[in-house]
């Protein structure tokens, strides 16, 4: 039987699940139109750098141990203890991401371009830590693919979000998903569409420092909320 804490966080996770099926707000849809106009004016080399960074991140996530750093946690730890550690880890990664965003944002377009791979690395390291803290073996291929789906869920459009949500909610009952080749092209396009506007503003010298710190912090919060609620649903429902 679930304890009081598990009942509380499951209720939060179910509300989160419902929110994932709602249509984006008018403000978000309007910003998407603006984003498309901004993207048309961005140099091709910037778009290429982003695409290559995401592709490399996916390949490394599936084939290397670069993102796996053993975390200290006892199997006897209950869910509340595990989530306290996750929230502490989120604060650490968020602080790092904000400092990195401010530093690269202050340097204009060249350093701003360097922010993409660095921020991706921070996000993936955080996700791998989350998987381990919840008690899953992230050395396994299927768990790595699962983490990539969590990542995609956090940064995807309305239409794609519903599809990915269905996949992760039925993950342990659908082994075919584990064997599928990761569609890195779709992943990078969805990710770029989600973050492009904020990150392109970061390329503006001076102003970019403020945007970089704020955007990176918000993206880590978004990833943290998604990862925690999806793992809650996986473990409790």
VENNOR-V914951 format. One record per residue. N is the residue number from 1. RES is the residue in one small letter. PHI is phi in whole degrees, 0 to 359 (* if undefined). D_LAST is the distance of its C-alpha to the last C-alpha in Angstrom with 1 decimal. Layout:
N|RES|PHI|D_LAST + N|RES|PHI|D_LAST
This chain:
1|x|*|11.8 + 2|x|291|10.3 + 3|x|278|13.4 + 4|x|299|14.6 + 5|x|294|13.9 + 6|x|296|10.2 + 7|x|296|10.1 + 8|x|295|12.4 + 9|x|286|10.9 + 10|x|294|7.4 + 11|x|297|10.0 + 12|x|296|11.9 + 13|x|293|9.5 + 14|x|293|9.0 + 15|x|294|12.8 + 16|x|297|13.3 + 17|x|303|11.6 + 18|x|295|14.0 + 19|x|295|16.8 + 20|x|290|16.6 + 21|x|263|17.7 + 22|x|280|20.7 + 23|x|286|24.1 + 24|x|300|25.8 + 25|x|289|28.2 + 26|x|300|31.9 + 27|x|298|32.7 + 28|x|294|30.4 + 29|x|292|31.9 + 30|x|293|35.3 + 31|x|294|34.8 + 32|x|296|33.8 + 33|x|296|37.2 + 34|x|297|38.9 + 35|x|300|37.1 + 36|x|298|38.4 + 37|x|293|41.9 + 38|x|296|41.6 + 39|x|301|40.3 + 40|x|295|43.4 + 41|x|261|45.6 + 42|x|280|43.9 + 43|x|303|46.0 + 44|x|301|44.8 + 45|x|294|44.9 + 46|x|289|42.1 + 47|x|299|39.9 + 48|x|295|40.7 + 49|x|296|39.9 + 50|x|295|36.4 + 51|x|300|35.8 + 52|x|295|37.1 + 53|x|298|35.1 + 54|x|291|31.8 + 55|x|300|32.8 + 56|x|295|33.9 + 57|x|300|30.7 + 58|x|294|28.7 + 59|x|298|31.1 + 60|x|294|31.1 + 61|x|299|27.4 + 62|x|271|27.3 + 63|x|239|30.5 + 64|x|235|31.4 + 65|x|255|30.3 + 66|x|301|31.6 + 67|x|265|28.3 + 68|x|264|27.2 + 69|x|236|28.4 + 70|x|309|27.2 + 71|x|251|25.4 + 72|x|270|26.0 + 73|x|202|23.1 + 74|x|272|22.8 + 75|x|297|20.1 + 76|x|278|20.4 + 77|x|298|19.3 + 78|x|278|16.2 + 79|x|299|13.7 + 80|x|297|16.1 + 81|x|297|19.0 + 82|x|296|17.6 + 83|x|286|16.9 + 84|x|297|20.4 + 85|x|293|21.7 + 86|x|295|20.0 + 87|x|296|21.3 + 88|x|294|24.7 + 89|x|295|24.7 + 90|x|298|23.9 + 91|x|300|26.9 + 92|x|295|29.0 + 93|x|292|28.2 + 94|x|296|28.6 + 95|x|299|32.0 + 96|x|298|33.1 + 97|x|296|32.1 + 98|x|293|33.9 + 99|x|295|37.0 + 100|x|294|37.0 + 101|x|294|36.7 + 102|x|294|39.5 + 103|x|294|41.7 + 104|x|285|41.4 + 105|x|294|41.5 + 106|x|289|44.8 + 107|x|265|46.4 + 108|x|82|46.1 + 109|x|293|45.4 + 110|x|292|46.0 + 111|x|290|43.8 + 112|x|298|41.4 + 113|x|296|40.9 + 114|x|291|40.2 + 115|x|293|37.3 + 116|x|302|35.1 + 117|x|294|34.8 + 118|x|293|34.6 + 119|x|293|31.8 + 120|x|299|29.9 + 121|x|297|30.5 + 122|x|299|29.2 + 123|x|298|25.9 + 124|x|291|25.4 + 125|x|297|26.2 + 126|x|298|23.7 + 127|x|299|20.9 + 128|x|295|22.0 + 129|x|295|22.1 + 130|x|300|18.5 + 131|x|303|17.3 + 132|x|293|19.5 + 133|x|294|18.5 + 134|x|277|14.9 + 135|x|97|16.4 + 136|x|259|16.6 + 137|x|273|20.1 + 138|x|284|21.2 + 139|x|281|24.4 + 140|x|282|22.8 + 141|x|301|23.5 + 142|x|295|20.0 + 143|x|286|18.5 + 144|x|291|21.4 + 145|x|295|20.8 + 146|x|299|17.2 + 147|x|298|18.6 + 148|x|294|21.1 + 149|x|291|18.6 + 150|x|297|16.9 + 151|x|301|20.6 + 152|x|296|21.4 + 153|x|298|18.5 + 154|x|291|20.0 + 155|x|228|23.4 + 156|x|215|23.7 + 157|x|283|25.1 + 158|x|306|23.6 + 159|x|295|24.0 + 160|x|291|22.8 + 161|x|301|19.8 + 162|x|295|18.3 + 163|x|295|19.0 + 164|x|292|17.6 + 165|x|301|14.3 + 166|x|299|14.0 + 167|x|296|15.0 + 168|x|289|12.6 + 169|x|288|9.4 + 170|x|246|11.0 + 171|x|300|12.6 + 172|x|287|12.1 + 173|x|250|13.2 + 174|x|218|16.1 + 175|x|294|18.6 + 176|x|299|21.2 + 177|x|295|19.8 + 178|x|293|20.6 + 179|x|268|24.2 + 180|x|292|24.9 + 181|x|291|27.4 + 182|x|294|26.1 + 183|x|276|27.8 + 184|x|293|29.2 + 185|x|296|31.4 + 186|x|296|28.7 + 187|x|299|26.8 + 188|x|292|30.0 + 189|x|292|30.9 + 190|x|295|27.7 + 191|x|297|27.8 + 192|x|298|31.5 + 193|x|298|31.1 + 194|x|282|28.7 + 195|x|256|30.8 + 196|x|305|34.3 + 197|x|301|35.7 + 198|x|296|35.0 + 199|x|287|36.0 + 200|x|290|39.2 + 201|x|296|40.2 + 202|x|293|39.9 + 203|x|284|42.7 + 204|x|281|45.2 + 205|x|305|47.2 + 206|x|81|47.0 + 207|x|299|44.5 + 208|x|297|42.1 + 209|x|296|41.7 + 210|x|294|40.1 + 211|x|296|37.9 + 212|x|300|36.9 + 213|x|295|35.7 + 214|x|296|33.9 + 215|x|296|32.2 + 216|x|296|31.1 + 217|x|296|29.6 + 218|x|295|27.7 + 219|x|294|26.4 + 220|x|291|25.1 + 221|x|299|23.3 + 222|x|297|21.8 + 223|x|292|20.7 + 224|x|297|19.3 + 225|x|298|17.3 + 226|x|295|15.8 + 227|x|299|15.2 + 228|x|296|13.5 + 229|x|289|11.1 + 230|x|290|10.3 + 231|x|292|9.9 + 232|x|299|7.7 + 233|x|296|5.2 + 234|x|294|6.3 + 235|x|269|6.3 + 236|x|249|3.8 + 237|x|260|0.0
